[in-house]
Amino acid sequence: MLTDKQLNHFKEQLLEMKKEAEQEMEQYQDDQAKEDYENDKTGEISSVADHPADLGTDQHEREKEQTFYEQAREKLMEVNDALKRIEDGRYGKSEKSGEPIPVERLEAMPTARYRVDEQEN
């Protein structure tokens, strides 16, 4: 069973993680807003690409940024879920067995839902 001091410690960690994820998502959205003027990003005057590879590079960059956004969104959902578990008094207990999750695991992964021996592969 976690002490109040430990719960507060993990809550602070989770709130910091939440702030980081929100900032990452905001950064992506700011970058997307700039993409409305795609030629500004590439420095091109015309909308016609000089080389077909430029289109591939631009597409790759957009996909990479989308992946980062999705990762930040998933992180935010996990953090919000963990904060809800704290509020509900379920934080630090395995969702599978109800057994306590070791503090070491929570230190390494504050959003952990299961004990290591219960983690699905």
Secondary structure, DSSP 8 states (H G I E B T S, - for coil): ---HHHHHHHHHHHHHHHHHHHHHHHHHHHHHHHGGGHHHHHT-SSSS-SSHHHHHHHHHHHHHHHHHHHHHHHHHHHHHHHHHHHHHT-TTB-TTT--B--HHHHHH-TT--S-GGG---
